[in-house]
Each structure stands twice: as structure tokens, then as C-alpha cells.
Amino acid sequence: MATTEIPTLEVQPREKIGTRYAKRDRAAGLIPAVIYGHKQGPVHVTVHGKTFTDLMHHEVHIIDVNVGGKTEHTLIKAIQWDTYGKEIIHIDLERVDLSETIEVEVELQLTGDPVALRESGTVLDHPTTMVKIRCRADAIPSHLEHSIAELGAAEPVTVADLTPPAGIEIVMPGEQLICQITGVKVSESVAEAIEGTGGDDETSDAEPEVINKGKEEEAEG
């Protein structure tokens, strides 16, 4: 799952920065971005929007950016989205050395079809979908996987239960919940009682009479 080929992205220097110019760039299909880090000054650039979006679909973390004929290894450090989460409005790219150890978040994908999840009324509660890891920049996996095929009802999966590949360290509290099958199955006796109550016309007619009677007594008082 580690990155074997680093994609190269052609970017253009931004001569003017500011909200007004950023809006113009986005209107032209470009995304404003900044390259920084490794004790070098920041460089403001624009990235072709569709090209970058296509890279995101391939779970890319490290990209080579070519600015005016100079190529640098960078980590996609942050992506800023618009209010509706549909359009990327800014990208932060941090310079990296491929041999250095860095921390980054990757997606956690659950695999398997647990029998417990087939029971009526059960759902999979999956509050943690991203995992922070520490590894070499050239060994970042596209994602991590964890099988829940044998997971039973009410059995929590925590960070401590994850087994990352060699060279990957998870840097999150071990007790943090990853997922759990939850839900309460209604017993047959309770279901019959509910159905009996809902289907009894005499019972449903009696209650309004009691309420009406109370209102009449209150009016008379």
C-alpha cells in the first residue's frame, strides 16, 4: 500500500496574492496554493483544479511539484474546502525529504461482513475513519485496513486492536474507539405487545374519552 510512484504536478507562480486574485484564479479553474517548509521561504502558486482532484481520488499524500523547472517533494499538508464542502479553495504543500519521518492521517477501511451486523436493528457505529500514523515520507500507505469479519455485537474495536504494516506506527490513544456494532433487537413478546396495543380499537377509543372527561370536569369547576 505504500507509495511506489510519486506523481508530478505542474504549478504556476502567483504574481499577485489576495482574496480578489484568488477568486479570479478559482473562476479560471485554478486552485491557490502555498509551498513552505525546510527553512525556505513560502512560494505562492496555482494548481490546475481538475488535475489535483484526480490525484485525490487515488489517495495521494506525497506529490512532486514543478515550479519553473525546479521540482520539490511535498506533502499535502492541508486542504481548505468551501462552506458546502464541494470546492477546494486552497492547498498547503509542505516540503519534505523522502527519508525523513513524518506524521500524516490516512483513511481506515473496514473489511469483512460480520454475522452480528445481519441481525435486525443492528448498525455499525464507526466514529473514527482516519488514523494518524508516523512513518518515512516515502512509505506512506494509501490507507490502512482492519477486518471486522469476526466482530460480535457490542464488541468495541479500539486503536489498540489495529495492526499496522511494518514501518508504520499509529500515534493515537489506544483506547480510542474505532467501531462497534450496536442496536437492540426487540423480543417477540414485546413486539406482540406493541402490535396488540396498536391494533385494539377499544383501547384507542377509551383514552380520548378519559381526556375529554377531564377537560369537561375542569370546565365545570
N, C-alpha and C positions, 0 to 999 in steps of 0.2 A: 504493500500500500504506500510505500514511501515514494517521494517524488524522484523519478528517474530522468525526466527531461524537463528542463526549465523553459517555459515559453518566453519569447522576447516580445516586448511591447514597444512600438514606436510612439514617442511622445514629442510634443512641441513646446518650447519655452513660452511662457506667458510674459509678454512685454508689459502689460498693464494688469494690475490686480485690483480687486474691489467688487462690491456687490453688483454694480451696474455691468461691469465687464464679464463677471461670472454668469450673469443671466444671458448675456449675448452668446457666450460660449455654449451654454446648455441648449439655447434655442437652435444652435448650429449642429447639435448632436455630439457636442464635446463635453467632457467632464473635467472640471478644475481639479487639480491635484497638487500635492507638495511632496518633494523628496527631501528627507532630512536624516541626520544621524551620522555617527562615526566621526565626530568632531569636524564636520564640514558644514558650511552654511546651507540653508534651505534653498531649494530650487523650485520655483513655481512653474507648473506645466499644465498642459491639457492632454486628455486621453480620449481616444475615439470611443464613444459610448457603447456601441454595439460590440466592438471587439472585446472590451473589458467585460461586458455582461456575459459574453460567450465563455470567457475564461472562468467566471464564477460558477457556471454550470458544470465545470469539470473539477470543482473543489480545489482550485489552485491557491496556494499560500505564498509561494516564492515566485517572483517574476523578474526577468531581466528587462530593465528599461533602457532604451537607446535615446539619449539626448544629444543631438548634434554630432553624432558619430561616436559618442562615448557611452559605453554600456556599463551599467551597475547592477549588482544583485540587490533586490529589495524585497522586504516583507510587507505584505498588505496588512498594515497595522490597524487601520480603522476605515470604515465606510459609513458615510453620512447619507441618510435617506430623507426624502421629503416627508411632510406631515402624514401622508397617506401610505408611506412605505412602498411606493411604486417606482419612484425615480431616484437614482443615485445623484446626489448634488455635490459631493466632494469625497476625495480619496486621500488618505495619508499613507505614504510609502516610506518605510524606514530602511536605510542602507544596512546590509548585513554581510558578514563574511560567512561563507558556506560552512566553514569548520567551527564556527562559534556555537555555543549552546544558548538557545533562546526558549522563551515560553510563548505558547500560542494556544488558541482554542480550536478544537476540531469537533466535528459532529460525531455523536454517538448513535450508531444504528443498532437497533434490537432485532435479532433474528429468531426464528423458530415460532411454532404455533402451540402454545401451552394448552393442555386439555382444560385447565381450570377456567380459561377465558371463554370456553364454549358454553359454560353454564349460563342460564338465563339470569339477567340482572347484573352480570359482572362487567367491569370495564378495566382497562389498563390505565392507571394513573402514571404519567411519565413526565414529572416536573423538571428533570434535568436532561436536556437534549444536547448540550455542548459540554465538552470536557477540556479543562486546561491541562496541558502537558508541557514537559520540558525535554528537549532533545536537540541534536545538531540541526542546524538550519537546512542541511541537505538531506535530512532523514525524516522530514515532517510527513506523517501519513495523511492521506486524503481524508480518512475518517477512522474511527475505532468501531469494533463490533463486539456485541455481547449476546450470547444465546440465552433466551428465556424459555426454551422448549420444555424444560422440566420444572418451570416455576409453578408453585402451587398458590392457591388463594391465600391472601393476607401474608405472604412471604415477601418481605421487602428486599429489594436489591439495592445495595449501597455502593459508594465509590470503592470501598474496601473489597468488594466482590469482583471488581474488574481486573482482568489480566492483560495488560498492555504488551505489545511486541517487545522484543529485546531492544534496548537502547532508548525506550520511551518511558518516561517517569510521569505519573499523574500527580499533579500538585494541587490537590483539593482535599478537604476534610474527609477522612474515611467514612464517617457516619452520615455523610450527605446522601439523601435518598435519590436513587436513580429512577426506580419504578416499583409499582406494586399493583397486584390485581385486587380490586376492591369491589364491593357490592354485596347486597343482602338478598338472598333468594327467599321469596315469600313461600311459606309452607302451604301444603294443600288445605289444611284445616282453616288457616287464616284466609286463604283465597276463597274457600267456600263460604266463610262467614261474611266476607265482603260482598260476594255475589248475592248471598241471601238477603243482606240488608238492602242492597240496591234494587233487588227485584221484588220486594214486599210492598205492594201498593198500599196496604192498610197502614203500615208504619209510616210511609212517606206522607200519607194524608193526615195522620194523627198529629204530627208535630206542628203544622201550621195552625191547627185548632188550638193547641196549648198556647202558642204565641199570641194568637188573636184574642184568646180569653184573657190573657194577662193585660193586653192593651185595653180591652173593654173594662176590666176592673179598675185600671188606672184612670180611665176616663170618668168612670162613675164616682171614683173617690175625689 
